[in-house]
C-alpha cells in the first residue's frame, strides 16, 4: 500500500467517523459515552490523512525528475477497491439490533447490577392500589399481587427500564412490584408460536458496543386489538401479576417475566436504542 493511498484511506475513514458522530448514528453501534472519543478519532484521522497526502505529494514532485520515462506513481485499481467498503458504510442507513438478533439470542437471568431493596423502596407509595371500586389493600402495609386491576386505572407516568423490571421480578422474593402500574419501552418481537394477544417486549443492554449486547425481554399479555408490527417501538403500560405468569421459559430455564397490558402505544425509536449500565 502506497503512502498516498494510506493517507486517502485515513481521510475517508475520518470523515465517516465524523459523519456518524455528529449525526448520532453511532448510537446504533456503541454507547453514548464514547461520543468524545469517536469525535476525536475522526478529527485525528482526517488531519493525519491530509498531512500525509500533502507531504507525499511534495516528496513525489521532488523525485519526479529522477524517474525514468513511463514510470508511474498512480494508485492501482485494486488499491482503490479498498475504499469501497468505507464508502458503502457511509452511504448505507445504519440500524440498531432488532428482532432478528433477539430471536437468535437466549434470554438469561439478569445479573444483579442494582440494589433491589432500594429499587423496591423507590416504587411509588400506594402505587399498587387503585382508587375506586376494586382497590386492594394490605393491612400490613405491603403490596399484594393483583389479578383484578380494573381497566382505565390511572398509571404511573415514569418509565421503568426492562433491566430494572427483570431485576425486581427475579430477585425480590416479597413480590413488591405485583400490581404496581408501570411503563416499559422496547421493540416488538413476535411471541413464539404466533399466539394471539401476546408479544415479547425487547431491548438490548450493552457494556461497550453492540458486539457485547445482552438481550433484555419481557412478555406482554392481554393485548387488545391488532398487535404492533415486528421491530416497531412501543410503550406498554400495565402491571405484573406473578399468579398469571404463563411460565414461558428459555432453554436455560429462566422464566421470562410478563406484563399484563392495559395500553400499548406506538412510539418513535429512541435516539439511544440500547440500555447501558452507565444509566444506573
C-alpha positions as CSV (number, residue, x, y, z in Angstrom):
1,X,0.0,0.0,0.0
2,X,1.4,3.4,-1.0
3,X,1.7,6.3,1.4
4,X,-0.7,8.4,-0.7
5,X,-3.3,5.7,-0.6
6,X,-2.9,5.2,3.1
7,X,-3.4,8.9,3.6
8,X,-6.5,8.9,1.4
9,X,-8.0,5.9,3.3
10,X,-7.3,7.8,6.6
11,X,-9.2,10.8,5.4
12,X,-12.2,8.8,4.1
13,X,-12.4,6.8,7.4
14,X,-12.1,10.0,9.4
15,X,-14.9,11.7,7.5
16,X,-17.1,8.6,8.0
17,X,-16.4,8.7,11.7
18,X,-17.2,12.4,12.0
19,X,-20.5,12.0,10.0
20,X,-21.7,9.1,12.2
21,X,-20.7,11.0,15.3
22,X,-22.3,14.3,14.5
23,X,-25.5,12.7,13.2
24,X,-25.6,10.5,16.3
25,X,-25.9,7.4,14.2
26,X,-23.0,5.9,16.2
27,X,-25.5,5.2,18.9
28,X,-26.7,2.2,16.8
29,X,-23.4,0.6,17.5
30,X,-21.8,1.9,20.7
31,X,-22.8,3.6,23.9
32,X,-23.2,7.4,24.2
33,X,-20.2,7.9,26.5
34,X,-18.0,7.1,23.5
35,X,-19.0,10.3,21.7
36,X,-15.9,12.5,22.6
37,X,-13.5,9.7,21.8
38,X,-15.2,8.9,18.4
39,X,-15.2,12.6,17.6
40,X,-11.5,13.0,18.5
41,X,-10.7,9.9,16.4
42,X,-12.4,11.3,13.4
43,X,-10.6,14.7,13.7
44,X,-7.2,13.0,14.1
45,X,-7.7,10.6,11.2
46,X,-8.6,13.5,8.8
47,X,-5.7,15.6,10.0
48,X,-3.2,12.7,9.6
49,X,-4.6,11.8,6.2
50,X,-4.4,15.4,4.9
51,X,-0.9,15.9,6.3
52,X,0.3,12.6,4.9
53,X,-1.1,13.3,1.4
54,X,0.4,16.8,1.2
55,X,3.8,15.5,2.5
56,X,3.8,12.7,0.0
57,X,2.8,15.0,-2.9
58,X,5.7,17.3,-2.1
59,X,8.1,14.3,-1.9
60,X,6.8,12.9,-5.2
61,X,7.3,16.3,-7.0
62,X,10.9,16.4,-5.8
63,X,11.5,12.9,-7.1
64,X,9.7,13.3,-10.4
65,X,12.9,14.3,-12.3
66,X,14.7,11.1,-11.1
67,X,12.0,8.8,-12.5
68,X,12.6,7.0,-15.8
69,X,10.3,7.7,-18.7
70,X,7.0,5.8,-18.5
71,X,7.3,5.2,-14.7
72,X,4.1,5.9,-12.9
73,X,3.2,6.6,-9.2
74,X,-0.5,6.3,-9.8
75,X,-2.6,4.1,-7.5
76,X,-3.6,0.6,-8.7
77,X,-7.2,-0.3,-9.3
78,X,-7.0,-2.9,-6.6
79,X,-6.0,-0.3,-4.1
80,X,-9.0,1.9,-4.9
81,X,-11.3,-1.1,-4.3
82,X,-10.3,-1.0,-0.6
83,X,-12.0,2.4,-0.3
84,X,-15.4,1.0,-1.5
85,X,-16.4,-0.7,1.8
86,X,-15.8,2.5,3.7
87,X,-17.9,4.5,1.2
88,X,-20.7,1.9,1.4
89,X,-20.6,2.1,5.2
90,X,-21.1,5.9,4.9
91,X,-24.0,5.6,2.4
92,X,-26.0,2.8,4.0
93,X,-28.5,3.7,6.7
94,X,-27.3,2.1,10.0
95,X,-29.8,0.3,12.1
96,X,-29.6,-1.0,15.7
97,X,-30.0,-4.6,16.7
98,X,-33.6,-5.7,16.5
99,X,-35.9,-8.7,16.4
100,X,-33.6,-10.6,14.0
101,X,-30.8,-10.6,16.6
102,X,-33.3,-11.1,19.5
103,X,-34.7,-14.2,18.0
104,X,-31.2,-15.7,17.9
105,X,-30.2,-14.9,21.4
106,X,-31.3,-16.7,24.6
107,X,-32.7,-14.5,27.4
108,X,-30.8,-15.2,30.7
109,X,-31.5,-14.4,34.3
110,X,-30.3,-10.8,34.9
111,X,-27.2,-10.2,36.8
112,X,-27.9,-8.1,39.9
113,X,-26.5,-4.7,39.0
114,X,-28.7,-2.7,41.3
115,X,-29.7,-2.7,45.0
116,X,-33.0,-4.4,44.5
117,X,-34.1,-3.4,48.1
118,X,-33.5,0.3,47.2
119,X,-35.4,-0.2,43.9
120,X,-38.4,-1.6,45.8
121,X,-38.3,1.3,48.3
122,X,-38.3,3.7,45.3
123,X,-41.6,2.4,44.0
124,X,-44.4,5.0,44.2
125,X,-46.1,4.9,47.5
126,X,-49.5,3.4,47.2
127,X,-49.0,2.7,43.5
128,X,-50.2,-0.9,43.9
129,X,-53.7,0.3,44.9
130,X,-56.2,1.9,42.6
131,X,-58.7,4.4,43.8
132,X,-62.3,3.4,43.3
133,X,-64.0,0.1,43.2
134,X,-61.8,-3.0,43.0
135,X,-58.9,-1.5,45.0
136,X,-56.9,-3.9,47.1
137,X,-55.1,-3.0,50.3
138,X,-53.0,-4.9,52.8
139,X,-53.4,-4.4,56.5
140,X,-49.6,-4.9,56.9
141,X,-49.0,-2.0,54.5
142,X,-47.3,-4.1,51.8
143,X,-48.2,-4.6,48.2
144,X,-50.3,-7.6,47.1
145,X,-50.4,-9.4,43.8
146,X,-53.4,-8.3,41.8
147,X,-55.3,-10.1,39.1
148,X,-58.3,-7.7,39.2
149,X,-56.7,-4.4,38.4
150,X,-59.6,-2.6,36.7
151,X,-59.3,-1.3,33.1
152,X,-58.8,2.5,33.0
153,X,-56.8,2.7,36.1
154,X,-54.5,5.7,36.4
155,X,-51.0,4.5,35.7
156,X,-47.7,6.0,36.8
157,X,-46.0,8.3,34.2
158,X,-42.5,7.2,34.9
159,X,-40.8,4.7,32.7
160,X,-39.1,1.7,34.2
161,X,-36.3,0.1,32.2
162,X,-36.6,-3.6,31.2
163,X,-33.4,-4.3,33.2
164,X,-34.9,-3.0,36.5
165,X,-38.1,-4.8,35.8
166,X,-36.3,-8.1,35.3
167,X,-34.1,-7.5,38.3
168,X,-37.0,-6.8,40.7
169,X,-39.2,-9.6,39.5
170,X,-36.3,-12.1,39.7
171,X,-34.6,-11.1,42.9
172,X,-37.3,-9.6,45.1
173,X,-38.9,-12.5,47.0
174,X,-41.5,-10.2,48.5
175,X,-43.0,-9.6,45.0
176,X,-43.4,-6.0,45.9
177,X,-43.9,-5.0,42.3
178,X,-47.0,-7.1,41.9
179,X,-49.9,-4.9,40.9
180,X,-47.9,-1.7,40.6
181,X,-48.8,0.2,37.4
182,X,-45.6,0.7,35.3
183,X,-44.5,1.6,31.9
184,X,-41.9,-0.3,29.8
185,X,-40.4,0.7,26.5
186,X,-38.9,-1.6,23.9
187,X,-39.2,-3.0,20.4
188,X,-41.6,-5.8,19.4
189,X,-40.6,-9.4,18.8
190,X,-43.4,-11.9,17.9
191,X,-44.3,-14.4,20.6
192,X,-43.1,-18.0,19.9
193,X,-45.9,-20.0,18.2
194,X,-47.7,-16.9,17.0
195,X,-50.0,-16.7,20.0
196,X,-52.7,-14.1,19.8
197,X,-52.7,-11.1,22.1
198,X,-49.1,-11.6,23.0
199,X,-45.6,-10.4,22.0
200,X,-42.2,-10.1,23.6
201,X,-41.0,-6.6,24.5
202,X,-37.3,-6.5,24.0
203,X,-34.3,-4.3,24.4
204,X,-30.5,-4.9,24.4
205,X,-28.1,-4.0,27.2
206,X,-24.6,-3.1,26.1
207,X,-21.4,-2.7,28.1
208,X,-19.4,-1.1,25.3
209,X,-20.9,-1.8,21.9
210,X,-23.4,-3.9,20.0
211,X,-21.0,-6.8,19.8
212,X,-21.4,-7.5,23.6
213,X,-25.2,-6.9,23.7
214,X,-27.3,-8.8,26.1
215,X,-31.0,-9.3,25.5
216,X,-33.5,-8.0,28.0
217,X,-37.0,-9.2,27.4
218,X,-40.5,-9.3,29.0
219,X,-43.7,-11.0,27.8
220,X,-46.7,-8.7,27.1
221,X,-50.1,-10.4,27.7
222,X,-53.7,-9.5,27.1
223,X,-53.0,-7.1,24.2
224,X,-56.3,-5.8,22.9
225,X,-56.8,-5.2,19.2
226,X,-54.2,-5.6,16.5
227,X,-50.7,-6.5,17.6
228,X,-48.0,-3.9,16.8
229,X,-45.7,-4.6,13.9
230,X,-42.5,-6.6,14.4
231,X,-39.5,-4.3,15.2
232,X,-41.8,-1.3,16.0
233,X,-41.1,0.5,19.2
234,X,-43.9,0.7,21.8
235,X,-44.6,2.0,25.3
236,X,-46.5,-0.6,27.3
237,X,-48.4,0.3,30.4
238,X,-49.6,-2.4,32.7
239,X,-48.8,-4.4,35.8
240,X,-47.0,-7.6,36.8
241,X,-49.0,-10.4,38.3
242,X,-46.9,-13.4,39.4
243,X,-50.1,-15.5,39.7
244,X,-50.8,-15.2,36.0
245,X,-47.4,-16.0,34.6
246,X,-47.5,-18.5,31.8
247,X,-44.2,-20.0,32.8
248,X,-42.6,-19.2,29.4
249,X,-39.0,-20.4,29.9
250,X,-35.9,-20.1,27.9
251,X,-33.5,-23.0,27.1
252,X,-31.6,-22.1,30.2
253,X,-34.6,-22.5,32.4
254,X,-35.1,-18.8,33.0
255,X,-38.8,-17.8,33.4
256,X,-39.4,-14.6,31.4
257,X,-41.4,-12.0,33.5
258,X,-44.7,-10.9,31.9
259,X,-46.7,-7.7,31.9
260,X,-50.5,-7.6,31.8
261,X,-51.0,-4.9,29.2
262,X,-53.5,-2.1,29.8
263,X,-52.3,0.1,26.9
264,X,-49.8,-0.4,24.1
265,X,-48.8,2.9,22.4
266,X,-46.6,3.1,19.3
267,X,-43.7,5.5,19.7
268,X,-40.7,6.7,17.7
269,X,-37.5,4.7,18.2
270,X,-35.4,6.4,20.9
271,X,-32.2,8.1,19.9
272,X,-30.3,5.7,22.3
273,X,-31.8,2.3,21.4
274,X,-29.6,0.3,23.9
275,X,-29.7,0.2,27.6
276,X,-26.4,0.9,29.4
277,X,-25.1,0.3,32.9
278,X,-23.9,3.9,32.8
279,X,-27.6,4.9,33.2
280,X,-27.8,3.2,36.7
